C-alpha cells in the first residue's frame, strides 16, 4: 500500500514539475475541440400526433369494415415516404428553393427520406416527425422548415386516404364496368349459340335441359303417375263393388196414382240436354239406356212397374268419372314412357348431340354466374364508395399539431463543451506524465539506487532564496489564472449557447 502511495506521489510530482506543459496541452485541446463543436450545425425536430378513427356504423352492410380501412391506412403509411410524395414535400416547402435540375431534386428527396420518421404508437395513433439541420441556413429557418415538412406530410396523409380512396373506388368501378360489358357480350354469344343449337336439333332435344336431366324428370313424373294410377284404380274397384251390390231399380206403385217411369226418364233426358250435356256424357248415356229398357218392358202401361234406383244411377256416374281418370293417367304414362324411349333411342343414335348440348349449357351457366357475381361486386363497390365519400368512414383528428422547436435536439453542445474541457485537462496531465516517464532524472534516491545498483549515501534538499520563493508564487498565480481562464472560456461558451437557443424564432 505504501508503495502505491509513493508511486502516486512521484507521478503527481512529475506532472507538477511540467505543469506549464500540461496547461499548454489543455489549452490547445480545448480550443480545437470547442472550435469543432462550434462548427457542428444544430438539428431541430418537429413532431405531430394524428389520430385516425376507422369505425363505421354501416360496416357490416356495405363492406366497409375497420380491418380494410386499417389495411388502407397502413399502406398509406408505408407509401407516404415514397419518392413521389417526398418530391411533393420538397416542392411544397422551402427545401425546393433554388433547386432546378432533377439531380438536385433527387438529392433533396434522398436527404429528406432519412430525416422523416413515421411511428405508430397504437393501431390508429401515428407520430410524424421531421428533423432539419441548420447547414447552410440559420437556426430559425431550420426550425421553421422542420415544422413545415411535418405539416406537409400530414396534408399528404389525409389526402392519400380521402382522395386516394375515391380514386381507388373510381378505378375499381371502371374495371368492373369493362368486365361486365365483356361478360355481357360473351353471354349474348353463348345464348345465341344455345338457341341456334336447340333450333337445329329440335327433334332430337325436346324439352328443357340436358337429356339426362329430362330422363330423370320423366322417371320422377312416371313414379308420381303410378302412385296416382294405383289410387284411381283402387277407387274404381271400390265403385264396381258398390254397383254390384246395388239394384238397378226398385218396385213402384200400381194404378193411376203413380207416375209413368218412361215419361219421367224422358223428362230427365230433356233436362240434361237443356243443361248442355252431350250424348257422350255418361249420365246421358245411362238415361238413354234406362229409357230403352223401359220401352222394351212396356213401362208406358198403367200396370205395375219398377222405378229406377237413384243410388245405382249415381254410382254409375261416379264409375264413369273414375274410369275416365284411370284412362287419362294411363294415357299420360304411355305418352311419357314413349317420349323417354324416344330420347334414349335418339341419344344412342346421336350421342354427340347430347354431349354438345351439355357443353353449351355448362358454358352458358358459367358465364351467367360470372356475370351475376361481377354485377353484385360492382353494386357493393359503388355503395362502399358512396359511404366513404358521403359519411365519416375515416375521420382524422390532429391530437398534437406540428411543434415549433425552440431548442435543437442535436448536438448536445453543453455536454460536448464539458467533454472537451475534461478531455483537455486529461490530455494535459497525460502529456506531462508521459514526458516525465521519458526523462532520465530520478525523483527519489530510492529510484536512483534501484536504477544504478549502487548505494546512495544521501540526498540534499533544494534551498530557495527569498527572491526565488517570490518568483514561484508569481508563477503559481499565473498558472492558477491560466487554469481559471480556461474554465472561464468554458462558462462563456455555455452562456453563449443558451443565449442562442433562446433567440431561435
Secondary structure as GFF3:
##gff-version 3
##sequence-region A 1 505
A	DSSP	alpha_helix	2	17	.	.	.	ID=ss1
A	DSSP	alpha_helix	19	39	.	.	.	ID=ss2
A	DSSP	beta_strand	43	53	.	.	.	ID=ss3
A	DSSP	alpha_helix	59	62	.	.	.	ID=ss4
A	DSSP	alpha_helix	66	79	.	.	.	ID=ss5
A	DSSP	alpha_helix	83	92	.	.	.	ID=ss6
A	DSSP	three_ten_helix	94	96	.	.	.	ID=ss7
A	DSSP	alpha_helix	102	115	.	.	.	ID=ss8
A	DSSP	beta_strand	116	120	.	.	.	ID=ss9
A	DSSP	beta_strand	125	133	.	.	.	ID=ss10
A	DSSP	alpha_helix	139	200	.	.	.	ID=ss11
A	DSSP	alpha_helix	211	244	.	.	.	ID=ss12
A	DSSP	beta_strand	249	251	.	.	.	ID=ss13
A	DSSP	alpha_helix	261	274	.	.	.	ID=ss14
A	DSSP	alpha_helix	282	297	.	.	.	ID=ss15
A	DSSP	beta_strand	306	308	.	.	.	ID=ss16
A	DSSP	alpha_helix	310	349	.	.	.	ID=ss17
A	DSSP	alpha_helix	351	390	.	.	.	ID=ss18
A	DSSP	beta_strand	395	400	.	.	.	ID=ss19
A	DSSP	alpha_helix	413	438	.	.	.	ID=ss20
A	DSSP	alpha_helix	445	452	.	.	.	ID=ss21
A	DSSP	alpha_helix	466	502	.	.	.	ID=ss22
###
